[in-house]
Amino acid sequence: MELTKFGERLAKLRTATGISARKMSFSIGQNDSYINKIENGRIYPSMTAFFEICKCLNISERDFFDLENNHPLEVNEMLTEYKRLDSSAQTHVAGIIKVLINNK
């Protein structure tokens, strides 16, 4: 992923969680401007820092790179709940989703 796109993705996901760049920087063991440097397209995080960023965002590394998924935390929560439904309820939920998509 291009450096600027990486930073934009991080900023979008971080903002959605409500955590400040400074707080995230400290929570992953970095200096206060580390996340800002990434979001401004100046640096990539180290692999270790990237894993910590994903942990802080409560998403998988795969979710980070899934640019079509703007709400990975919510999608993961919905999938967890969906799996708890019985087969009939899952079929109804799938039908509702199809109707919503077709009514865009």
N, C-alpha and C positions, 0 to 999 in steps of 0.2 A: 504494500500500500504506500502510495506517495506520502512524503513527510507532511505536507499541509493537510491532506485528507485524514491522515492519522490523527493529527492535532484537532481537527474539526470534529472527528468522531468522538474523541476523548472528551472534548468540551461539551458536546451534546449530551453524552451519557452522564457525565459528572454533574452537569446542571440539572438534569432530570432527577438525580438522587438528592439534590439539595446540599451537597457538600462543597465547601469552598476549595479552591485550588490550593490554597495555603494549608488547610487542614488535611487534604489528601496527601500533599507532599510530606507533611510530618508523619502521617499515619503509615506511610510506606517507608519511613526511615530516611527521607531525603531532606535537603534544605528547603526553605520556604518558597523558593521560586522555581523549583524543579518542574512541577506540573505546568506552570505558565510557559516555561521554555518549550515544553512538548506541544502545548496547545497553540503556541505562536509559530510552530513549524521550524523551530531552531534546532531541535534534537529529537532523536528517537530515545525511548527509554531502554535501559538494559533489559535483557530477558527476565532477570529476576524482578526488576521493578515492574515490568509489564504484568507478570503473574500477580504481583502484589496489587497493582492497579485493578485488575480484574476481580481479585478477591474483595477489594474495597468496594467495588461497584456491585458485588454479589452476582456476577455474570461469568460465563465460561469464556475462555479465550476465543472459541469459535463464535460465540455471540458478539464479541467485540467486532469481528470482521464481517458479520452479516449486516451489510449496509441497508438491506431492505427491512430489517427489524429495528424500528426506532424505539421500541419498548421491551427490550429483552427480559427484564425482570418480571414485568407483568405477564408476558407470554409464557415464561417458565412457570409462574404461579398458576396460570390458567391450565397449562398442560398437566400439572400435578393434580389439580382438582378434577380435571376431565378424566384422568385415569382412575379416579375414585368412583366415578359414575358406573352404573350398570350398562350393559350393552344397549338397551332401549334408549336410555337417557343420552348416551353418546351419539346415537343415531339422530335424535332430536336436535342436539346441539350442533352437529354437523349440518343438518338441514337449515337451521337458523343462520349459520354462518354463510351458507350458499345463498340464501335469500338476501342477506345483507350485502353481499358482494354484487349480486345481480341488480340491486336497487341503487347502486352508486349514481 
